């Protein structure tokens, strides 16, 4: 039975109950009045709710998946925000310390909204997660993340990193006065 057939069936049941309500409207015996009241207050509204739910479900089934909805864009790609997960799910996840560090670095870069140097990332990790890392461990991790294209190394700026989608690589680094140039002509200006 399809959803449409089920909706038609429930509509038929609702119409039957409404006809019974009309047919017995003039009767005054107590048992009929009780049945009438039950139909009016419970059965017919229940059928209406079932029909509404089935129609909403049918509409969701027939509507296309959102492709341009920012809310669903990286739904499964990023595990950095697990705050909404219950403890039972968190306990079952297989997330290594290395994965946690990766997520924390990405979160620091995201919150900064600009490319950062290793010193700034170290400070950000401490402020965000009260996490201390050795400089050489962090340096190796950033290198691997760059190779895996999780982050990018800002061109012409050694030790400066950004998220791959960071478009405004105009001013970067620890001193925000150094412009990054894309070609030789710009560097002559």
Buried (B, 14 or more C-beta within 10 A) or exposed (E): EEBEEBBEEBBEBBEEBBEBBEEBEEEEEEEEEEBBEEBEEEBBEBBEEBBEEBEEEBEEEEEEEEEEEEEEEEEEEEBBEEEEEEEEEEEEEEEEEEEBBBBBBBBBBEEBEBBBBBEBBBEBBEEEBEBEBEEEEBEEBBEEBBEEEBBBBBEBBEBBBBBEEBEEBEEBBBEEEEEBEEEEEEEEE
